Amino acid sequence: MGGTWQGFSSILEIMEISPAIAATLGFAAGLALEAALQKVSLEVSLRSVGSDEMKFALKWPNDVLAGSKKLAGILLEAEAVSDHRLAVVVGIGTNVIAAPEGTPTPAISLKALGVDISAEELFAALSDAWVEYRGIWDNGRGFAEIRPKWLERAAGLGQPVSIRSGGSTVSGTFETIDESGCMVVATSDGRRVPISAGDVYFGAAASVGAA
């Protein structure tokens, strides 16, 4: 991890799996990052009298929120290598010291939340959490266990949502994620629509995203 105000880490995994299964690794990465953020924020709160425990949420498919503001993002890139294997790079960026301004989703930093730590401290916690959740995920075989853990921490679950992808928009209620990690949206006409990608808007912003 490095940078003047952000903490960046990249994790390389080489696996004999399909791209669709590789995509579910992002949910394990989200859980690992959320666990690391909980750990460092708890350590700070124990050192600071009167500090409250921080709460973080996982926004489908690849962000971590503090309240309604983006604290971190995750990006997966995959490339085929020899022997039917995939090289998957999991890139994780966290606003440690400061947050960018003028972004579509308002952003916040750990420092602004009162968690004054270094990127190296966050990386140490993330390394431990990665070993745990990567092990549970187990090359996709453990996604059935990852899925409910992710849903417990999901932002906007059960709330109005709009997903914009290309020139189309799907609106309804965020019902769940399915066995492949797609967001399932229950629409007003009774359909359950699986969404694999798109820009997500929750709550009051859902009507803006649908416009």
N, C-alpha and C positions, 0 to 999 in steps of 0.2 A: 504494500500500500504506500502511496506517496501523493505528492501534489501539495500546493500551497494551502488549499482549503478543503479539498475533497480527499477521501480515502478510496483508493482504487485497488482492487485485487483481481487477479485472473487465475482461474483454476483450470488445469488441463486434465481431461479424462479421456483415455482411449479405450473404447468398448466395442464389443461385437453385438450391436443392437441396431434397430431400425431408427431412422430419423424421428418417426412419430413417438417412439418410446423415449428417445433422447430428449425430446421436448418436455417430458414430464419431470426431468431433472431440475427444471426451473422452480418447481414447487418445493422440492427438497432444499434448494438453495435459499428460497424465501424463508422457510422455517429455520434454517441455520442462521441466517442473518438476523431474524427477529429474536432468536434465542441469544445471540451475541449482544444485540442491543439491550435486551433485558438485563443481561449479566452486567454490562458496564454501567448501565444507568442505576442498577441496584447498588453496585459498589460505591458509586458517587453519592447516592442518597444515604447510605450508611455512614459516610464520612461527613455529611452535611446535615446538621440539625434542622428539622422542619421541612426537609425535602420530601416530596411525594413520589410514590412509585410511578414510573412512566408506563404508559400503555401504547403499544404499537399495533398496527393492523396491516394485513397483507391485501393489497389491491390487485385484483386479477388484471393481467397475468403475472406482472413482474415488478411491482413497486412495493415499497414499505412506507406507510403513512404514520405520522404523528398527528393525531387529530385528523383534520382534513388536508394537511399539508404533506407534500412529498419529502421524505427524508432520504430515501435511497432507491436505486433502481438496479435491475438485473438484466443482463443481455446474454443470450446463448447463441453461439455460432458453431456450426458443425461442418466438417469436411471429411469426405471418404478417404481412407488410407488403405493400405494393403490388407489382404486376407479378410475382406468383407467387414472391416472395422470402421468405426467413426472416431475422429478426433473432435472432441467437444470442448470448447472453451467457455467457461462460465465467467463473465465479467461482472463485477459487483462494484458499484460506486455509491459512496455514502457522503452526505454533506456533514463533514466533521466540524470545521471551523466556521464556515459561512455557507450561504445558499445562493444560487443564481436568482436574479430578479427578472421579471417580465416573462416568466414561463407560463404555458397554458394552464398548468396546475400549480398553484402557489407552493413554494418550497420553504423548507426550514432546515436549520442545522442542529446538530447535537449541542453545540455551544449555546445557541439561542434557547435551547430547552434546559439549560443549566448543567449539561453533561460536558464538562470541560476535560476532555481526554485527548490523547494523541492518536493518530491513525495506527501507530504500532500497537497500542493497547487494544484497539478495536480488532486489529488483525489477529492478535493472539487469541482473543475470545472467539472470533470467527473460525479460526483453525480447529479449535476443539469442537465447536458445534458442527462444523462441516463433517468431521469424522463420524459423529453420531448420526446425522441425518442422511449422509451419503450411504452409511451402512444400512440404515432402515430401507432406503430406496432400493438398494441392491440391484443395480442395472435394470430398474423398472419392475422387478418382481415384487417389490414391496410398495408399489404405488397405492395399493388398496389400504395400506396402513398410513401412508403419507396423506392421502386425500382427506380423511376426517380431521386429522390434526391441522391441516391447512384451513379447512372450513371453519374450525373453531376460532380462527384468527382472521377470518375474511372480512374485509371492509364491504359494507353495503349489502350484505346477505339479507334477503327478504325485502329489500328496498326497491323503489323505482330505479330503473337503469335504462340508458340508451347507449347503443354501441354503433358507432359510425365506422364504416369500412368502405373505402372507395366512394362511390356515389350513393350508397344505400345506408339506411339506418334501421336498426331493429330496436324497438322499445317494449318494455314490459317490467317484470319483476325478476330480480336476480334470485333464482331458485336454488342452484347448486352448481358444482362442476361435475362432469361425468367421468367415466373411467379412463378417458384419454386426456382429461384436463381442460376440455372445452367448457366455457361458461354456458349454462342452460338458462334461457330466458323464457319465462311464462308470459305469453302475450295476452292481450285483452280478448282475443278471439279464441282462446283455449289451446293454442299451440304451445309446444315446448321446443324452442329453437336452440340448437347447439351453435355456439359461436367460437371460432378458432382464433380469430384475431380482430383487432379494431381498437378505436379510441373509445374509452369507457367514461361515461358521465353518470354520477349517482345523485339521488335526491333532487333538490331544486335544480341542480345543473343538468339533470337528465332532460328536462324540457328544452334547455338551451342547446344541448347536444343533438336533440331531435329536430331542431329548427333548420 
